[in-house]
């Protein structure tokens, strides 16, 4: 990643901070009750990097779709997707269209001539509403007004086009379908949803933000007297599993094919971090081409799933796995296979011995965790004021491209002082531009 030292003086720095805060406050750029954190810098990638990133993430998306569709349509790899009965019931509801992975967000570490995919987030990735505003707000600041800076088109345009394409495949006939953005009340990402609602409505689509309990079934899915054609699923499957009664009207509408929901419940399969582990371990090699297998090895870091099958097949079993995790602590990351916001992630070299052993034993007990090789985390230089002077300090950075209908459609770029880079844990967001 390229670093640009645009800020030359503390006066420029303070002016940028003041302006960005003002813009953020005016448009409600927040996470919960707090204004979204930011740093006065931008990330840059070259045209060559963006081309490589687009090509390979789109290829990976196609590989994942191939694997999951074969499983759902032909029950192939059933031993690899041993899902609980409750999850199977909702995943197997006929979604009415072929695509599972209509949109997702890849979390990447980008290096000079390569990148690594550390996670996939297809269930409810936030940030698709914010990216355009972050780009535009930074471009209004004098230090960033450079001729060579290029921002990607508005991610919300890709999202709406993706929805309309799937709605048509589902059998929808309405020229301007009504869209409901559905999530539990009180979520901290509401500002992101509002930005999406506003854009959809400028394109002529009535768009409602609502809680699933506000949706009722009556020969169709309704919010008050408004019939819903498309549900934009912002809640996650765990929300449904925890409180199924909240979703009664929606589930009935899905079962009777009266509403098109994107992403479908089947995206839960992709959201499980163990899918990347299985791909990297060659579990699905029999259906992949040589080119696809090469790509998987190139961009997915070494990892191992901890479950009953892996323990049985691992020479020496559970005792040997525990010994390996403890012995290689500083070269490993340990995390739950389904979790969000950086919760439960342990980076070996940053974790005390006793805490690491406790996490390792927990992972073997619960058997829904993965081990991943520790990767060098890219950094970016960020301006700060110290002793009255502008200096540049290194922060950790990851790049998170949105892939919608298999096309890269913007980025969330997060930076932090912590190696667990997440806005829920004190990180900030900056724009990514192409140069």
C-alpha positions in Angstrom: 0.0 0.0 0.0 1.2 3.5 -0.8 1.6 6.1 1.9 1.2 9.8 1.1 2.2 12.5 3.5 -0.4 15.2 2.5 -0.5 17.0 5.8 2.4 19.4 6.0 1.6 21.5 9.1 -0.4 21.3 12.3 -2.6 24.1 11.0 -3.6 21.9 8.0 -4.1 19.0 10.3 -6.4 20.8 12.7 -8.4 22.3 9.9 -9.0 18.9 8.3 -10.0 17.4 11.7 -12.4 20.3 12.2 -14.0 20.0 8.8 -14.3 16.2 8.7 -15.9 16.2 12.2 -18.3 18.8 11.0 -19.3 16.9 7.9 -19.6 13.6 9.9 -21.9 15.3 12.4 -24.0 16.9 9.7 -24.7 13.6 7.9 -24.8 11.4 11.1 -21.7 9.4 10.3 -21.8 7.3 13.5 -21.4 4.0 15.1 -24.1 3.8 17.7 -24.1 7.1 19.6 -20.5 7.9 18.8 -19.2 9.7 15.7 -17.3 7.3 13.5 -13.6 7.4 14.2 -11.2 8.6 11.4 -7.6 9.5 10.8 -6.5 12.4 8.6 -5.0 10.2 5.9 -6.0 8.2 2.8 -4.9 4.9 1.5 -3.8 4.5 -2.1 -3.6 1.5 -4.4 -2.2 1.4 -7.9 -4.2 0.6 -11.0 -2.2 -2.6 -11.2 -3.1 -3.6 -7.7 -6.8 -2.8 -8.2 -6.9 -4.9 -11.4 -5.2 -7.8 -9.6 -7.5 -7.5 -6.6 -10.7 -7.3 -8.8 -9.7 -10.3 -10.9 -8.8 -12.6 -8.0 -11.7 -11.7 -5.6 -14.1 -12.1 -8.4 -12.6 -15.5 -9.2 -12.7 -16.5 -5.5 -16.4 -15.5 -5.4 -17.1 -17.8 -8.3 -15.3 -20.7 -6.6 -17.2 -20.2 -3.4 -20.5 -20.1 -5.3 -19.6 -23.3 -7.2 -18.8 -25.2 -3.9 -21.9 -24.0 -2.0 -24.3 -24.5 -4.9 -23.1 -28.1 -5.5 -23.7 -28.8 -1.8 -27.2 -27.3 -1.7 -28.3 -28.7 -5.0 -26.7 -32.2 -4.9 -25.9 -32.6 -1.2 -22.2 -32.8 -2.2 -19.7 -32.5 0.6 -22.5 -33.1 3.1 -19.9 -34.3 5.7 -18.2 -30.9 5.4 -21.3 -28.9 6.1 -22.7 -30.7 9.1 -25.2 -28.0 10.1 -27.6 -28.1 13.0 -31.2 -29.0 12.1 -32.6 -25.4 12.8 -30.1 -23.9 10.4 -30.7 -26.5 7.7 -34.5 -25.8 7.8 -34.1 -22.1 7.0 -31.1 -22.6 4.6 -33.2 -25.1 2.6 -36.1 -22.7 2.1 -36.3 -22.2 -1.7 -34.8 -18.8 -2.2 -36.2 -18.5 -5.8 -32.8 -17.6 -7.5 -29.5 -19.3 -8.0 -27.1 -16.8 -6.4 -26.2 -17.2 -2.8 -23.4 -14.7 -2.5 -25.1 -11.6 -4.1 -22.9 -9.3 -2.0 -20.0 -9.8 0.4 -17.1 -8.1 1.9 -13.6 -9.6 1.9 -11.2 -8.6 4.6 -7.7 -8.5 3.2 -4.1 -7.7 4.0 -2.7 -6.0 0.9 1.1 -6.0 0.2 3.1 -4.5 -2.6 2.6 -7.4 -5.1 0.1 -9.7 -3.5 -2.8 -9.9 -1.0 -4.2 -12.4 1.5 -7.9 -13.0 2.3 -8.3 -13.4 6.0 -12.1 -13.4 6.3 -15.3 -13.3 4.2 -18.4 -11.4 5.4 -21.5 -12.2 3.3 -24.3 -12.2 5.9 -24.6 -8.5 6.8 -21.4 -6.6 5.9 -21.7 -3.0 7.0 -20.1 0.0 5.3 -21.7 -0.1 1.9 -23.6 3.1 2.6 -20.7 4.9 4.2 -17.9 4.4 1.6 -19.1 7.1 -0.9 -19.5 9.7 1.8 -16.1 9.0 3.3 -14.5 9.4 -0.1 -16.3 12.6 -0.9 -15.7 14.2 2.5 -12.0 13.6 2.3 -11.8 14.9 -1.3 -13.2 18.2 -0.1 -10.2 18.7 2.1 -7.5 20.9 0.6 -4.6 18.5 1.1 -6.4 15.7 -0.7 -7.5 17.8 -3.7 -5.0 16.2 -6.1 -5.7 15.6 -9.8 -4.5 12.0 -9.8 -6.8 10.8 -7.0 -9.6 8.6 -8.3 -12.5 7.2 -6.2 -14.6 4.3 -7.3 -18.3 4.8 -8.2 -20.9 4.8 -5.4 -21.2 1.3 -3.9 -24.9 1.8 -3.4 -25.4 1.9 -7.1 -23.8 -1.6 -7.4 -26.0 -2.8 -4.5 -29.3 -1.6 -6.0 -28.4 -3.0 -9.5 -27.5 -6.3 -7.8 -30.9 -6.4 -6.0 -32.8 -5.6 -9.2 -31.0 -8.4 -11.1 -31.8 -11.0 -8.4 -35.4 -9.8 -8.0 -35.9 -10.3 -11.8 -34.4 -13.8 -11.6 -36.7 -14.5 -8.6 -39.7 -13.7 -10.8 -40.4 -10.1 -9.7 -42.4 -8.1 -12.1 -42.7 -4.7 -10.4 -40.7 -2.0 -12.2 -39.9 -0.2 -8.9 -40.0 -2.9 -6.2 -40.4 -1.7 -2.6 -37.4 -2.6 -0.4 -37.3 -3.3 3.3 -34.0 -3.0 5.1 -34.6 -5.4 8.0 -32.5 -5.5 11.2 -33.2 -5.6 14.9 -33.9 -2.3 16.5 -31.0 -0.6 18.3 -28.1 -1.8 16.0 -25.2 0.5 15.9 -24.9 0.5 12.1 -28.2 2.3 11.6 -26.5 5.4 9.9 -25.1 3.1 7.2 -28.6 1.7 6.6 -30.1 5.3 6.4 -27.5 6.2 3.7 -28.6 3.2 1.6 -32.3 4.0 2.2 -31.8 7.6 1.0 -30.0 6.5 -2.2 -32.6 3.8 -3.1 -35.4 6.4 -2.7 -33.6 8.9 -5.0 -33.8 6.1 -7.6 -37.6 5.8 -7.2 -37.7 2.8 -4.8 -39.8 3.2 -1.7 -37.4 1.9 1.0 -38.3 1.1 4.7 -36.0 0.4 7.6 -37.7 -1.8 10.0 -37.5 -4.5 12.7 -38.6 -8.0 11.6 -41.4 -7.8 14.2 -43.0 -5.0 12.2 -43.4 -7.3 9.2 -46.7 -9.1 8.9 -47.8 -11.8 6.4 -51.2 -11.5 4.7 -51.0 -13.1 1.2 -47.7 -11.1 1.0 -45.3 -9.4 3.3 -46.4 -6.1 4.7 -45.0 -3.2 6.8 -48.2 -1.5 8.0 -50.1 -1.2 4.6 -47.0 -1.2 2.4 -46.3 -4.5 0.5 -42.7 -5.4 0.5 -41.1 -6.9 -2.6 -37.4 -7.2 -1.6 -36.0 -7.8 1.9 -32.4 -6.5 2.3 -31.3 -8.9 5.1 -29.2 -6.8 7.5 -29.8 -9.1 10.5 -27.6 -12.2 10.8 -28.8 -15.9 11.0 -27.9 -16.0 14.7 -30.5 -13.3 15.4 -33.1 -15.6 13.8 -31.9 -18.7 15.7 -32.0 -16.7 19.0 -35.5 -15.2 18.5 -37.4 -17.1 15.8 -40.7 -15.6 16.9 -39.5 -12.2 15.7 -39.3 -13.4 12.1 -42.6 -15.3 11.8 -44.1 -13.1 9.1 -40.9 -13.0 7.1 -40.4 -16.8 7.2 -43.9 -17.4 6.0 -43.5 -15.0 3.1 -40.2 -16.7 2.1 -41.8 -20.2 2.4 -44.7 -19.1 0.2 -42.3 -17.3 -2.3 -44.0 -13.9 -1.6 -40.9 -11.9 -1.1 -37.3 -11.9 -2.4 -34.7 -11.8 0.4 -31.0 -10.9 -0.3 -28.6 -12.3 0.9 -30.5 -15.5 1.6 -30.1 -17.6 4.7 -27.8 -19.9 2.7 -25.1 -17.2 2.9 -24.6 -18.4 6.5 -22.5 -21.3 5.0 -20.1 -18.8 3.4 -20.0 -16.7 6.6 -18.4 -19.6 8.5 -14.7 -18.9 8.6 -14.1 -22.6 8.3 -15.1 -22.5 4.6 -11.8 -20.7 3.8 -10.0 -23.3 5.8 -11.6 -26.1 3.9 -10.7 -24.4 0.6 -7.1 -23.9 1.6 -6.8 -27.5 2.8 -7.9 -28.9 -0.6 -11.2 -30.4 0.6 -13.0 -29.2 -2.6 -10.1 -29.8 -5.0 -12.0 -32.5 -7.0 -14.4 -29.8 -8.4 -11.8 -27.1 -8.9 -9.7 -26.4 -12.0 -5.9 -26.2 -11.8 -6.2 -22.5 -12.1 -8.7 -22.3 -9.3 -6.6 -24.5 -7.0 -3.6 -22.3 -7.7 -5.5 -19.1 -6.8 -6.8 -20.6 -3.5 -3.2 -21.5 -2.4 -2.0 -18.1 -3.4 -4.5 -15.8 -1.6 -5.8 -17.9 1.4 -3.3 -18.2 4.3 -2.6 -21.6 5.8 -5.3 -22.5 8.3 -6.9 -25.5 10.1 -10.4 -26.1 11.3 -10.8 -27.5 14.8 -13.7 -29.9 14.8 -14.3 -33.6 15.4 -13.2 -34.6 11.9 -9.9 -32.6 12.1 -9.1 -34.0 15.5 -9.8 -37.6 14.4 -7.7 -37.2 11.3 -4.8 -35.3 12.9 -2.0 -37.6 13.8 -1.9 -37.8 17.6 -5.4 -36.3 17.9 -6.4 -33.6 20.4 -3.3 -33.8 22.5 -1.1 -33.3 19.4 -3.2 -30.3 18.2 -3.0 -28.7 21.6 0.8 -29.2 21.6 1.1 -27.7 18.2 -0.9 -24.6 19.1 1.1 -24.0 22.3 4.4 -24.6 20.7 3.7 -22.3 17.7 2.0 -19.6 19.7 3.8 -16.6 18.1 3.1 -17.8 14.5 -0.7 -18.4 14.9 -4.0 -16.7 15.2 -6.9 -18.4 17.0 -10.5 -17.4 16.4 -14.1 -18.8 16.5 -15.4 -19.9 13.1 -18.5 -17.7 13.5 -18.0 -14.4 15.2 -18.1 -10.7 14.3 -16.4 -7.5 15.3 -13.1 -9.1 16.1 -14.7 -10.9 19.1 -12.7 -13.9 20.3 -9.7 -13.3 18.1 -6.4 -14.2 19.8 -3.1 -13.2 18.1 -0.4 -15.5 19.6 2.4 -13.1 19.9 0.2 -10.5 21.6 -1.4 -13.0 24.0 0.0 -14.0 27.4 0.9 -17.7 27.7 -1.8 -18.6 30.2 -4.5 -16.8 28.2 -3.3 -18.5 25.0 -3.5 -21.9 26.6 -6.9 -21.2 27.9 -8.1 -20.1 24.5 -6.5 -23.2 22.9 -8.2 -25.6 25.3 -11.5 -23.8 24.8 -11.2 -24.2 21.0 -10.7 -27.9 21.4 -13.6 -28.2 23.7 -16.1 -26.2 21.6 -14.8 -27.4 18.2 -16.0 -24.4 16.3 -12.7 -22.6 15.9 -9.9 -22.2 13.4 -6.2 -21.8 13.6 -4.7 -19.5 11.0 -1.1 -18.6 10.3 0.0 -15.2 11.6 0.6 -12.8 8.7 2.7 -9.7 8.8 0.1 -6.9 9.1 0.5 -4.0 6.7 1.0 -0.5 8.1 0.3 3.1 7.0 1.8 6.3 8.3 -0.8 8.6 10.0 -0.3 12.2 10.9 -0.6 13.1 14.6 0.4 16.2 16.6 3.2 15.6 19.2 4.8 18.4 21.2 3.3 20.9 18.9 4.7 19.4 15.7 3.2 17.2 13.0 4.7 13.7 12.9 3.8 10.5 11.2 3.0 7.4 13.2 2.5 3.8 11.9 -0.9 2.2 12.3 -2.1 -1.2 11.2 -4.4 -1.3 8.1 -6.6 -3.8 6.3 -8.6 -3.3 3.1 -12.1 -4.7 2.8 -13.5 -4.7 -0.8 -17.2 -5.2 -1.4 -17.9 -7.7 -4.1 -21.5 -7.3 -5.5 -22.7 -9.6 -8.3 -19.1 -10.8 -8.5 -17.7 -7.3 -9.2 -15.6 -5.2 -6.8 -17.8 -2.2 -5.8 -15.9 -0.1 -3.3 -13.9 -0.5 -0.1 -14.0 -0.1 3.6 -10.5 0.7 4.8 -9.8 0.4 8.5 -6.8 1.3 10.5 -5.9 0.9 14.2 -3.2 0.9 16.8 -4.3 -2.7 17.6 -3.5 -5.7 15.4 -7.1 -6.6 15.7 -8.3 -4.0 13.3 -12.0 -3.3 13.8 -14.2 -0.2 14.2 -16.0 -1.9 17.1 -12.7 -2.1 19.0 -11.5 1.5 18.5 -10.3 1.5 14.9 -11.0 4.2 12.4 -12.0 4.4 8.8 -10.3 6.2 5.9 -10.9 6.3 2.2 -9.0 4.2 -0.4 -8.3 5.9 -3.7 -6.8 4.6 -6.9 -3.7 6.4 -8.4 
